[in-house]
Amino acid sequence: MASRFNALKADAAWQKVWDDRQTFAARDDSGKPHSYVLEMFPYPSGKIHMGHVRNYTMGDVLARFRRMRGFEVLHPMGWDAFGMPAENAAMEKGVHPGGWTRDNIATMKAQLKRLGFALDWSRELATCAPDYYGHEQALFLDMYAAGLVYRKESSVNWDPVDMTVLANEQVIDGRGWRSGALVEKRKLNQWFLKITDFADELIEGLGALDQWPDKVRLMQENWIGKSQGLKFRFALSDGDAVEVFTTRPDTIFGASFVAVAADHPIARKVSESRADAADFIALCKRGGTTAAEIETQEKLGYDTGLTATHPLDKSIHLPVYIANFVLMEYGTGAVFGVPAHDQRDFDFATKYDLPIRRVVSDGDQTASEFAGSEAYTGPGTIVNSQFLDGMDIEDAKRDVIARAEAGDWGTGSTVYRLRDWGVSRQRYWGTPIPIIHCGDCGAVPVPKDQLPV
């Protein structure tokens, strides 16, 4: 009777044969058609899990299938080896993150090899290796030379425990996703990649992705968030001015307040002389950071005591608030509120007992007094808006923009929800920025022949 099959023994034997023969090593000089199979590199946390097994099994099946079809297959493995978790773990253990990371790589490599994946281990790399990240630095310098990299002071999410910047998605209920600490808003000098230069190209490219699900394409379009409207100035009661952006200039006569972000210059100026304003700003900075959180959180405001003069009717003066739902990073960091036709503005106006005036008809409802419990955002003609009355929405938009440009108090403008990509988010264990700063000469790129640094 045949002995029972020993999978561990058979696997080890065949894996030794594959290693000895370099079965999965891709040849650069092969005359076969080439095929490149790449899965996302794992982060070297110290052990693989079933998610790794699932992911790399799918890639392995594809690589073996193509090899059987006569392709010369390059199926490499590498390690996404930079990051804050490595540094935090190294600090806890009192070791260097490089040593901790490389020990984990050795453990996980042994685990993956036992699974017998068809990987070309001769091509193995780790993103923390200088001979790898030197290429990243060279690409960074190319983008810097092309004007696609810049440095500026920006408001960021600061984790006081991890002592690093967090993306909006890494802030959960106002706390850092790793440390659990209350996140603060800080102004820091940061490096950015100018991805907004490609916003229109990205939107146009979505049209060619006809194999993508419609909801995914819509999500991408909303993420880019192209908005066309009017950027204009309100004169303020203190002799200054505030610039706002709106996609609905047709509703300008329905405005009942102006709101600025907590880190807007007007808010900072008010807080210098009013302690309660400073307290309110601190409260705003502890709030949500994602668009979804800001949309659902309670709308709060602080009355600055300033008023803004309506540009089309000097007899109308609007109160100016600091508000927790206005983002400095979108548009100008200031908006005017039209409660009857925007739910966020409606909630705010209801809370602070501000006027709610209808300026877009809802069927045969045209009365200025708005009696609904929710804002009306549907189609209609313009009403209660002086010379705009009777126009449709698009004609009214064009009319207001034309008047703003003729009167030199505003311009038609396009803005994007997409923000430039901040890349200064590592504390230490990450690719060094290849720019030297000196007092007299400013920012000086490291010569490419001196990379990596």
C-alpha positions in Angstrom: 0.0 0.0 0.0 1.4 3.4 -1.0 2.5 5.6 1.8 0.6 8.8 2.5 1.7 11.8 0.4 3.9 14.2 2.5 3.2 17.7 1.2 5.9 19.4 3.3 8.6 17.0 2.0 7.4 17.3 -1.6 7.2 21.1 -1.4 10.6 21.4 0.0 12.1 19.1 -2.6 10.6 20.8 -5.6 11.4 24.3 -4.2 15.0 23.2 -4.0 14.9 22.1 -7.6 13.4 25.5 -8.6 16.1 27.4 -6.7 18.9 25.3 -8.1 17.7 25.7 -11.7 16.7 29.3 -11.2 13.4 28.3 -12.7 11.6 31.6 -12.1 14.5 34.0 -12.9 13.6 36.2 -15.8 16.2 36.5 -18.6 16.7 39.9 -20.2 18.0 38.4 -23.4 15.1 36.0 -23.9 13.6 35.9 -27.3 10.2 35.0 -25.9 7.4 37.6 -25.6 7.8 39.4 -22.3 5.3 39.6 -19.5 5.5 41.5 -16.3 3.4 40.5 -13.2 3.6 42.7 -10.2 1.5 42.6 -7.0 1.6 45.4 -4.4 4.8 45.0 -2.3 4.1 44.0 1.4 5.0 46.2 4.3 7.5 44.2 6.4 5.6 44.1 9.7 7.3 40.8 10.7 4.8 38.1 9.6 2.6 37.3 6.6 -1.1 36.8 7.0 -3.9 35.3 4.9 -4.4 38.6 3.0 -0.8 38.2 1.8 -1.4 34.6 0.8 -4.6 35.5 -1.1 -2.9 38.5 -2.9 0.3 36.7 -4.0 -1.5 33.5 -4.9 -3.5 35.4 -7.5 -0.3 36.9 -8.9 1.4 33.5 -8.8 -1.4 31.9 -10.8 -1.2 34.6 -13.5 2.6 34.3 -13.7 2.6 30.5 -14.0 -0.2 30.7 -16.6 1.7 33.1 -18.8 4.9 31.1 -18.4 3.0 28.0 -19.6 1.8 30.1 -22.6 5.4 30.7 -23.7 6.1 34.1 -22.1 9.3 35.2 -20.4 7.8 36.3 -17.2 9.2 38.8 -14.8 7.5 38.2 -11.4 9.6 40.1 -8.8 9.2 40.7 -5.0 10.0 43.7 -3.0 9.3 45.4 0.3 7.5 48.6 1.0 10.0 49.2 3.8 9.7 52.9 4.9 7.1 54.2 7.3 6.1 55.4 10.7 5.2 52.0 12.2 8.8 50.8 11.7 10.1 53.8 13.5 7.6 53.6 16.3 8.4 49.9 16.8 12.1 50.6 16.8 11.8 53.3 19.4 9.8 51.0 21.6 12.4 48.3 21.3 15.4 50.7 21.5 16.8 49.6 18.1 17.4 51.3 14.8 14.4 51.1 12.4 16.7 49.8 9.7 17.7 46.7 11.7 14.1 46.1 12.8 12.9 46.3 9.2 15.6 44.0 7.7 15.0 41.4 10.4 11.3 41.4 9.5 12.1 41.1 5.8 14.2 38.0 6.4 11.4 36.4 8.4 8.7 37.2 5.9 10.9 36.2 3.0 11.3 32.7 4.5 7.6 32.5 5.0 6.8 33.4 1.4 9.4 31.0 0.1 7.8 28.1 1.9 4.6 28.9 0.0 6.5 28.1 -3.3 5.5 31.2 -5.2 6.9 31.6 -8.7 9.0 34.6 -7.8 12.2 35.9 -9.2 14.1 36.5 -5.9 17.2 37.8 -7.8 15.2 41.0 -8.4 14.3 41.5 -4.8 14.4 45.1 -3.5 13.5 47.2 -0.5 12.4 50.8 -0.7 14.6 51.7 2.3 17.7 50.7 0.3 19.7 53.7 -0.9 20.2 52.2 -4.4 16.4 52.2 -4.7 15.4 55.5 -3.1 18.2 57.3 -5.0 16.0 56.8 -8.1 13.1 58.4 -6.2 15.3 61.3 -5.3 16.4 61.7 -8.9 12.7 61.7 -10.0 11.9 64.3 -7.3 14.7 66.6 -8.7 13.3 66.2 -12.2 9.9 67.3 -11.1 11.4 70.1 -9.0 13.2 71.4 -12.2 9.9 71.1 -14.1 8.1 73.3 -11.5 6.0 70.4 -10.2 7.5 70.4 -6.7 7.3 73.3 -4.3 7.4 74.2 -0.6 4.9 76.3 1.3 3.4 76.8 4.7 0.2 74.8 5.0 -2.3 73.8 7.7 -1.8 70.1 8.5 -3.1 67.4 10.9 -0.5 67.0 13.6 -0.3 64.0 15.9 1.3 65.2 19.1 2.3 61.6 20.1 3.6 60.3 16.8 4.9 63.8 16.2 4.1 63.6 12.5 1.6 64.9 9.9 -1.4 62.8 9.2 -3.6 62.6 6.0 -7.3 63.4 6.6 -8.1 59.7 6.2 -5.7 58.9 9.1 -7.8 61.1 11.5 -10.6 59.0 13.0 -13.1 61.0 15.2 -10.5 63.7 15.7 -7.8 61.2 16.8 -4.7 59.8 15.2 -5.3 56.3 13.7 -2.2 54.9 15.4 -1.7 56.8 18.6 -5.3 57.6 19.5 -4.1 61.2 20.4 -6.3 64.2 19.8 -5.1 65.7 16.5 -4.1 69.3 16.3 -4.1 71.7 13.3 -0.7 73.3 12.8 0.9 75.5 10.2 4.1 73.8 8.9 6.4 74.2 5.9 5.7 71.2 3.6 6.8 69.9 0.3 4.1 69.4 -2.3 3.7 67.7 -5.7 1.7 69.8 -8.0 -0.9 67.3 -9.1 -3.5 70.0 -9.5 -1.8 70.9 -12.8 -3.2 67.7 -14.2 -6.8 68.0 -12.8 -8.4 68.6 -16.2 -6.4 65.8 -17.8 -7.5 63.4 -15.1 -11.2 64.3 -15.6 -10.9 63.9 -19.4 -9.2 60.6 -18.9 -12.1 59.2 -17.0 -14.1 59.2 -20.2 -11.8 56.6 -21.7 -12.2 54.2 -18.8 -15.3 52.6 -20.3 -14.6 49.2 -18.6 -14.7 50.9 -15.1 -18.0 50.8 -13.1 -19.9 54.0 -13.3 -19.9 54.6 -9.6 -16.1 54.3 -9.4 -15.7 56.9 -12.2 -18.2 59.2 -10.4 -16.2 58.8 -7.2 -13.0 59.8 -9.0 -14.7 62.8 -10.6 -16.1 63.9 -7.3 -12.6 63.5 -5.7 -11.1 65.8 -8.3 -14.2 68.0 -7.8 -14.1 70.6 -10.6 -16.3 73.6 -9.8 -16.9 76.6 -12.0 -18.3 79.8 -10.6 -17.5 83.3 -9.4 -14.6 84.5 -7.2 -15.4 88.0 -5.8 -14.8 90.4 -2.9 -17.1 91.6 -0.1 -16.1 95.0 1.4 -16.0 94.6 5.2 -17.0 97.1 7.9 -13.5 97.5 9.2 -12.3 98.7 5.8 -10.8 95.4 4.8 -12.3 92.9 2.2 -12.9 89.2 2.1 -12.7 87.1 -1.1 -15.2 84.2 -1.6 -15.8 81.6 -4.2 -19.3 80.3 -5.2 -20.6 77.9 -7.8 -24.0 79.6 -7.4 -23.7 83.3 -8.2 -27.3 83.2 -9.3 -28.4 83.0 -5.6 -26.4 86.0 -4.5 -29.5 87.9 -3.4 -30.4 85.0 -1.0 -27.2 85.5 1.0 -27.7 86.0 4.7 -24.2 85.6 6.1 -20.5 85.2 5.2 -18.4 82.5 6.8 -14.6 82.1 7.0 -12.5 79.1 7.9 -10.9 78.9 11.4 -7.4 79.4 10.0 -8.5 82.3 7.7 -6.5 85.5 8.2 -9.7 87.3 9.3 -10.3 84.7 11.9 -6.7 84.9 13.2 -6.9 88.7 13.3 -10.1 88.6 15.4 -8.7 86.0 17.7 -5.7 88.3 18.5 -8.0 90.6 20.5 -10.8 88.3 21.6 -10.1 85.3 23.8 -13.4 83.6 23.1 -12.7 83.7 19.3 -9.3 82.0 20.0 -11.2 79.3 22.0 -13.7 78.8 19.2 -10.9 78.4 16.7 -9.2 75.8 18.9 -12.5 74.0 19.1 -12.8 74.0 15.3 -9.2 72.6 14.9 -10.2 69.6 17.0 -13.1 68.7 14.7 -13.3 66.4 11.8 -10.9 66.6 8.9 -12.6 64.6 6.1 -15.3 66.0 3.9 -17.8 63.4 5.2 -17.1 64.3 8.8 -17.4 68.1 8.2 -20.7 67.5 6.3 -22.3 65.5 9.2 -20.9 67.3 12.3 -22.9 70.1 14.0 -22.5 73.4 12.2 -21.0 75.9 14.6 -20.2 79.6 14.2 -18.6 82.6 15.9 -19.9 86.1 15.2 -16.9 88.3 14.5 -18.9 91.5 14.8 -17.9 92.4 11.2 -20.3 92.9 8.4 -19.9 92.4 4.7 -21.5 94.8 2.2 -23.5 93.1 -0.7 -21.7 94.0 -3.9 -25.0 94.4 -5.9 -27.0 96.2 -3.2 -25.1 98.5 -0.8 -28.0 98.6 1.6 -27.5 94.9 2.5 -25.0 94.1 5.2 -24.2 90.5 6.1 -22.8 89.3 9.4 -19.4 87.6 9.2 -18.9 84.3 11.1 -16.0 82.0 11.7 -17.5 78.6 10.9 -16.3 75.0 11.5 -17.6 73.8 8.1 -15.5 76.1 5.9 -12.2 74.7 4.7 -9.2 77.0 4.1 -8.0 74.5 1.5 -11.0 74.8 -0.8 -11.7 77.9 -2.8 -10.7 80.9 -0.8 -11.4 79.7 2.7 -14.5 81.9 2.8 -18.1 81.5 1.5 -21.4 83.3 1.6 -24.4 81.4 2.9 -27.7 81.0 1.0 -29.8 79.0 3.6 -32.9 78.5 1.4 -30.9 76.6 -1.2 -28.0 74.8 0.6 -28.7 72.4 3.4 -25.5 73.2 5.3 -26.3 76.9 5.2 -29.9 76.1 6.2 -28.8 74.2 9.3 -26.4 77.0 10.2 -29.0 79.8 9.7 -31.6 77.9 11.7 -29.2 77.5 14.6 -28.2 81.2 14.7 -31.6 82.6 13.7 -30.4 84.2 10.4 -32.7 85.1 7.5 -33.7 82.4 5.1 -34.8 84.0 1.8 -36.1 82.1 -1.3 -34.4 83.2 -4.5 -35.1 80.1 -6.7 -38.8 79.2 -7.3 -40.0 75.8 -6.3 -42.9 75.2 -8.7 -45.4 77.9 -8.0 -43.8 78.8 -4.6 -42.1 82.1 -5.0 -42.6 83.9 -1.7 -39.4 85.4 -0.2 -40.3 83.9 3.2 -39.0 80.3 3.2 -41.2 78.0 5.2 -39.7 74.6 4.4 -37.8 72.4 6.8 -35.1 71.5 4.2 -33.2 73.7 1.7 -34.6 73.6 -1.9 -31.8 72.7 -4.3 -33.9 71.9 -7.4 -34.5 73.8 -10.7 -36.5 76.9 -11.0 -36.5 80.5 -12.1 -34.8 83.3 -10.1 -37.2 85.3 -7.8 -36.8 88.0 -5.2 -33.5 89.0 -6.7 -34.1 92.5 -8.3 -32.9 92.6 -11.9 -32.3 88.8 -12.0 -36.0 88.0 -11.5 -37.5 85.7 -14.2 -34.1 84.4 -15.4 -33.2 80.7 -15.4 -30.3 79.6 -13.2 -27.7 79.5 -15.9 -28.6 82.9 -17.4 -28.5 84.4 -13.9 -25.1 82.9 -13.3 -23.7 84.5 -16.5 -25.3 87.8 -15.7 -23.8 88.1 -12.2 -20.4 87.0 -13.4 -20.5 89.6 -16.2 -21.5 92.4 -13.8 -18.7 91.4 -11.4 -16.1 91.5 -14.1 -17.4 94.8 -15.6 -17.4 96.3 -12.1 -14.0 94.9 -11.2 -15.2 93.2 -8.0 -15.0 89.6 -9.2 -14.0 87.2 -12.0 -15.4 83.9 -13.4 -13.2 81.2 -11.9 -12.6 77.4 -11.8 -11.5 75.6 -8.6 -10.9 71.9 -7.7 -11.5 69.9 -4.6 -8.3 68.0 -5.6 -5.4 69.3 -3.5 -1.7 69.2 -4.3 0.0 66.1 -2.7 1.9 66.8 0.5 4.9 64.6 0.7 6.5 65.8 4.0 4.9 63.2 6.2 7.8 61.1 7.5 9.6 61.9 10.7 12.8 60.0 10.0 12.4 56.6 8.4 11.5 57.8 4.9 13.2 59.0 1.7 15.2 62.1 2.4 14.2 65.2 0.4 17.2 65.9 -1.8 17.1 69.7 -1.2 19.6 71.6 0.9 18.5 74.8 2.7 21.0 77.5 3.5 20.3 81.0 4.7 22.0 82.9 1.9 21.2 80.7 -1.1 17.8 79.3 -0.2 16.9 75.9 -1.5 19.6 74.1 -3.4 19.0 70.8 -5.2 21.5 68.1 -4.5 23.5 67.3 -7.8 22.3 64.0 -9.3 25.8 62.6 -9.3 25.8 62.9 -5.5 22.6 60.8 -5.0 21.5 59.0 -3.0 21.5 61.2 0.1 
